Amino acid sequence: MYDWCMADTLPRLRMDLDLMPSPVPDRPGLLMRDPYHYSEAALIVPPLLVQCLHLFDGQSSETDLRAQLLELTGDLRVGEIIAGLRKSLSDAGFLDDETYASLKGRCHEAFSAASIREPLLAGEGYPGVRDELAAMLAGWLPKEPPTSNGLVGIAAPHASLEPAATCYGDAYGSLAADLRDRTFIILGTSHYGEPERFGLTRKSFVTPLGQTRTNTALVDELEKAGGGAVKMEDYCHAVEHSIEFQVLFLQQLFGGDVRIVPVLCGPFAHSIYEGGKPEDDDNVRRFLGGLGEIAAREAARLFWVLGIDMAHMGRRYGDPFEAQMGEPAMEEVAEADRRRIGHLESGDARGFWSAVQENRDSLKWCGSSPLYTFLSAVPQARGKLLRYGQWNIDDASAVTFGAMEFRGRS
């Protein structure tokens, strides 16, 4: 009886999938994709079967699924539907089962063994041909780069390139040619990373514009200092775009072999939901301390780049309202964004984090952890907003972002 019950139990549907309404007019339902790219499958689950997905919870049984389908359809012949749904979800790697474990294991092993970090979005998020990509980026940047201007860092979006082009252009248009020999520490949002963790890699980033050089000595130092806060050769680097987009602009300005330290910053979730400061976590404190020591010692040889977006509002992000640019709700978001930006401009890390913690970050700033990490490591930095933007990612959801520059306190 025990073995039968175990075999009858439905596996759990993965909680980390991308779910959105089907974009195909003649195929309504729920579109499901894997943001980790363990599988490249995309499934559209019909509305009737969407009502049954909650039973894939690791506790309900196939008998429960059969009963619900019978109630919904009145048709006793539901066995083939059940078998087809379960097989489709499993083959796509969307269930927490042996198929998913195998797909995940192979992907992690392949990334760990790779000598380089392959481009994720070449040919999709931006042109995959060198000349086309260079021409596009050049069109967004100033014709003449500025002269030496004493910047210590910038913040640029990681939203899709064309909707945020003016913000990218303003941020990277601040960078003078004499920064060419610096090591660029890129703090990117880790959308899929573990909370209170920093993802590191020693791999060079490859794009159509060339292959970067990773400053492995600094990576090694951060790994040693960060201890349990560090996830080394973090697979999230393989599927994350927040650093890749920054690399493109740095290569455009300073050559394909620009020197970088890529750091993915996971959310400081415990602090947001439970209170206190991010560094109350001992591992986070160690990493921030190690990064701060590098910042102080190597100041003249470093430049900081933050790949961040700000608020995420509307249906796609769990809000009970539709977010539309120009409407009162998004104007209120803009005001709230600017209050947070005010703390960045004054270098007030504590004030910034207190603002993030309000209502458990109801603005859902995905760039909050890279920003706090930067302010902690470079406490003398004072920001300036160069441009602010909003973009409707779909008809009911919007993202905000900006271009900022940071200078050292006089």
PyMOL commands that set and color helices and strands:
alter all, ss='L'
color gray80, all
select helices_A, chain A and resi 2-8+47-50+53-55+62-73+79-91+98-113+130-140+165-172+177-179+216-229+236-239+244-254+269-274+278-280+282-297+299-301+315-317+328-345+349-360+368-377
alter helices_A, ss='H'
color red, helices_A
select strands_A, chain A and resi 18-21+30-33+42-45+116-117+151-156+183-189+198-200+204-207+210-211+213-214+230-232+259-265+302-307+312-314+381-394+397-408
alter strands_A, ss='S'
color yellow, strands_A
deselect
rebuild
show_as cartoon
